[in-house]
Amino acid sequence: MPLFSVIIPLYNKENYVQQTIESVLQQTFADFELIVVNDSSTDKSVDIVSKISDPRIQIIQNPNNAGLSTTRNHGISKASGKIITLLDADDLWLPTFLETIKNLYETFPEASLYGTDYIEKYTEQEILEPKKNISIALKGTSFVVSDFFDANMFQPIFSQSNLAFKKEICVESVIFNPQITFAEDIDFYIKYGSKYKVAYHYEALAEVRFDVPNQMSKHSIASKTLPDLDRYESIAKDNISLKKYLDLYRYIFASLYLLENAIPQRNAMLQHIDYANLTFKQRLLLKSPRFVLLLLKKIKGFLLKRNVRVTSF
């Protein structure tokens, strides 16, 4: 039984998947199995993976195109490792990622989720390390996150490509909700971040790419199914940080809806928000007309090309 099961969902990533898999095979810690779950790709992705010779790689197939959540669930169901690690087919790990997760696993037995910092790559020239709500003095160190939702109030402290968790917490067959077609990671973080402790290494050991065509994050959300944030309100009554986290994403989703002029969805998203949990800038932007958000989006894109990230945090 390997220590790690690495799950890579694959759908039409022929230009990226080989580099992604090579970043796994080049890990300094080698006790892993690599499960590539093909979600009915229509390009040459599977052919490329099939030509990579390594006994740790196995390819499994979805019978039809089922989406990201179902694909991840399928891979997890086939995993034999003690620790599940997720990696999207267009992202990369630095060579010491798995070794670092192993160290977290051994050093913090009270934790069940693990992660590291990451960088965001927009183009070869636009590479940023997002600001986290964690003291910069902790850079380069490992620790158990004292308040998971508070730590995620600026930017997520990890992405789905540098997240790991104990297989033993997968007591349900559905880990990722297949009904959610946008921001399924947020639902996962709320569900498991409210139950289990998180061990973290504050060093960027993954590269998350935003320069990939046809990414979900670039698609319209008006026709997508988003996480039902209201269903977590009951447990948020006893968790102030979780309530603030829920309201943060109500703000984010409502802003995205407004950009697409999806006013009914925007209004529904704001129905249970506590505006006191937002910053002044966020409250101001929620009251702004659509043309202001569109203008700010253009300005943000312009500055991003100069490696300057502007947020409302």
N, C-alpha and C positions, 0 to 999 in steps of 0.2 A: 504493500500500500504506500503510494507516494505521500509526501507531506502536503504538496500542493496539487490542486486541479485548476489549471488555467482554462478559462472558458472564453472563446472568441466567437461571437456571433458574426456570420458572414453573409453579406448581401451586396453583390456587385461592387467589389472593392479591388478589382484586378490591378489597379495602379498603385495600391498601397499594401496589400496583405502580405506580400513577401517580406517587405521591410519590417512589418509588424511582427511576423513570426520569427524573423532573424533576431529581433530585439529580445525575444523570449529565449531562443536557443543560445544566445550569448550571455545569459545570466551567470553570475558567479556561483549561485547555488543551483544545483542541477537536479534535485530530487522532485520532479514534477511530471505530471502528464498534461498534455496539451490537447484539449478537445475543441475542434473547430466545428461549429454547427452551421451547416449551409441552409440558409433560409430561401431555397429555390432561386439561387442566383441565375441570371440570364447572360452573364458575361463569362470571362475566362478565369474567374476567381478560383473555382474549385480545381481546375486544371493546374493552376500555378501551385496551389497547396499540395496537390497530389505528387508533384515532382520534387518536393522537398523531402529528402531521405533522412528520417529520424524516427526510431522506434517509439518515441514518446508521443508522437502525433497520431491522433485518430480523427477521422472525419465522420460526422454523423449528419443525417439528412432530415430536414422537416419534409413531411409529405406534400406540403404546399406552402406558399408564402404566408407566414403566420405573424410576422411582426417581431419587434425587438424583445418584448417581455416574454412571449412564448418561447422564443429561441433561447433566451438565457435560461428559462425554466427547464427546457429540454436538456441543455448542457449540464445544469446542476443535477438533474435527476440521474445522469449517467456518471457523475463524478465519484471517484473512489478516494480522493485525498481528504485529509483532515481539515484543510483550509481551502476555501474557494477563492480564486482570484479572477477578476473580470478584466477584460481588455478588448476595446473596440478594434475592429479590423483596420482602422486607419490611424491608430495612435501607437506610441512607442514607449518602451521602458528603458531606462538607463540600466547598465549591467548589474548594479547592486540592488535593484528593487526587491527581488524575492529574498535575498539575503537579509535585507533590512526588515521585511515583514516577518521573517523567521525570528529575528532578534526581538521584535515586538511581542511575538507569540510566546517566546520563552521568558522574556523579562517581565511581562505584565499578564500573568495567568488569569487575572480577574476580568480582563477585557475579552470581548468576543468579536469586535470589529477592529480593523486595522487600516491605516492609510498613510500616505505621504503627501507632501506638497507636490506641485506640478507647474509646468509652464504652459502657456497658451501660444500656439503658433498660427498666425494669420497668413503670413507670407514668409519667404526666406529672410526678409528684412524686418518683419513685424513679429517679434517674439517678446511676450510679456509674462511676468510672474504676478498674478493677481494679488492684491492686498487682502490679507486675512485679518480677522478680528482676534488675533493672537499676538502677544507681546513679541516684538522683534528680538528681545533678549533671549528668547527660546530657540532662535534659529540654530539649526544643526543638532538639536537635542531631541530625545524621545521622551514621551510622557503620556499619561492617561488624561484625556481631555476632561476638564472639570465640569464644563457645561457645554454639551455638544451643540445645542441650538444657538446659544449665545456666540459660540466660536464661528458659526456659519452666517452671522448677520451681515457681513460685508460681501464676501464671496464664499462659495463652498470650499471647505478646507481640503477636500479631495473630490475627484470626479469618479465616474464609473470605471475608468480605465486605470485607476490606482487605488482601488478599494479591494479589501479582502475580508473574509469573515469565516468563522468556524462552521464547518458543515453541520455540526450538531444543532445549530440554531434553526436549521431548515426543517422544522417539524411539520410544516405545511407543504403540500405539493406545489402550491402557487406562491412563489417567493416574490415575483414581480407580477403585478396585476395586469393580465392581458387585455383588460378592457381599456386601460389607459394608453393613449397613442401619442401623448406629448407630456414630457416632464415626468416619466415614470420613475426616474431616479429620486425625485422629491418625495414621492409617496414611499419609496423604500427607506429613505433617510428618516422620515417621520415614524414609520412603523417600527423600525429596528433601532433607531437612535434613541427612542424613548424607552426602550426595554433593556438595552445592553450598553456596557461601557466601551469606549473607543480609545484605542492606543494609537498614537500618532508620532511620526517622525517628521520634524519640520525642516525638510530639505526636498527640493524639487527633483524627483526621481522618475518622472513621467513627462511625456510631451503629448499634449492634447491638441489635435490639429483642427483648425477652423477654416482651412483653405481647401476643403474637400467638396466637390460638387454634390448636389442632391442630399445634403445633410438635413436631418429632421429639423434642426434648429433654424434652418433657413426657409422652412415651409410655412404656409399660412396655418394659423392655429384655430381659426374660426370653425373649421369643420372637424377639428380634433377633439378627443376626449381627454380632458385634463384631470389631475387628481382631485378627488372630492375632499377639499380641505375641511368642510363642515363636519365630516364624520369624526374628526379628531378633536373637536371642540370639547368633548366631555373630559378627555384626559388632560386637555390644556388648562382646565379649571384649577388643577393642582400643579401646573408647570408654567410659570410666568414666561420663561424663555421660549417654550414651545408656542405659546399664544402669540408672542411677538414674531416668531418665525412664520407662523401661519399667516399673520397679517402682512408680513413682508412679501410673501408670495401672492397674496391677494392683490397687493399693489402691483407687483411685477406682471402678473397675468392680466389684470385690468388694463394696464398700460399697453400691453401687446394687443389686446382686443381693441382698444381705442385707435391704435395705429392702423388697424384693419377696418376701422369704422363698424365694428361689431358691437353696437351699443347695447342691445339686450343682454349679451353675454357679459359685457363689462359691468353693467348694473347688477346683474345677478352675483357676480364675483365679489362685489363690494357690500353685499347685503349684511354680512356679519363681521365686517372689519371694525376694529377699534382704532380710530385715527390717531389716538394718543400714542400708539405704538410705532408711528411713522416719524421720520425726521421732518423738519420744516420743509426741506426741499421736496421730499416725497409728497407731502400734503399739497404743496403748491403745484406740483406737476399733475397731480390727480385732478385739480380744478382747472388746468389749462386746456384750451381748445386743441383739437387734433393737429392743426397746422403748426402749432408751437412744438409738439412732440416730433413731428416730421422734420422740422428744421433742426431741432436738437439732435435727432438721429443722424442727419447729414454732417453736422458739426462733429459729432462723436466719431463718425467714420473717418473724417478728414484728419482729426487729431490722432486717431489710432494708427494711421499710416506714418505718423511721426513718432510712434512708440509712446504716445501719451494717452492713457486711459482715463476717461471722465465718467464718474458714476454719480448716483444720487444718494450715496451713503454718507 
